[in-house]
Amino acid sequence: MKYWLMKSEPDVFSIDDLKTKKQSGWDGVRNYQARNFMRDEMKLGDYILFYHSSCEVPGVAGLGRVCKESHPDPTQFDPKSDYYDEKATKENPRWFMVAVEYVEKSKSYLPLSELKNIKGLEKLPLLQKGSRLSINPVSKEEFQIITSRIGIDV
């Protein structure tokens, strides 16, 4: 099992939206490294830290789990989508996604400002200078530190 941090802007798709939908495809990712994580490494049952980004107080908002492994992202084929890619074909898709299911909302929201000061998270990719990926791997130890801080027992 692997652990991940996945970023979403809460005004686009929040942990509450995932709770309401129960599960959702993680579509619209247009970064090759993040795509490769979903396509090649994310497996059924992997846990994700749901992170609210590009908002007033970015931070860890809850927990999800991969419920469907890699498959082509349908938004790449839809000319009306913001994520349309004219070079992608159904025979040769360029973009992939996983589906995630809701597990639990944080009992205590963990802002980025606090994450930066927690012992044991010094190597967390989110906290590295220049890190802008929407999907990052998280070590088991980092995952345990964060879940204990947000009040979720896994």
C-alpha positions, 0 to 999 in steps of 0.5 A: 500500500502507498500513501498520497497527497492530492490537491484540489481547490475547494471552490472546484471540488472539496472534501465535502463534495467528495463526501456528498458524491461518495466517490469521484474520478480525479480528472483534469490533471495535466502534468506528466509526473502527476499523471504518471503517479496515477497511471503507474503507481496508484493502486486500489486501496491506497490512501490519499490525504485530501488537501485544499489548495489555492484558497485562503487557508490551504491544508489537509481537509480529510482522507480518501482512498483509491477505489478505481485504478488508472483509466483514461481521463474522458475530459481529454476527448471532450472539445467542450471541456477545459481539459480537452487535448486535441492530440489525445485519441481513444486509441492513444490516450495521453491523460489518465485518472484514478477514482477516489472514495470518501473515507473521512473528513478531518476532525481538525483541519491541518493548515499548511502553516502548521504542516511546515512546523511538524517534526518528521515532515521535513521531507514531505514533497508538499513542503519542498521549495518549488513543489507544485505537483497536484499529486505527491507520494507520502511516506507511511510515517508522514501519513501516520503523523498527519492522520494523527494530527487531523484526528483520523485513526487508520 
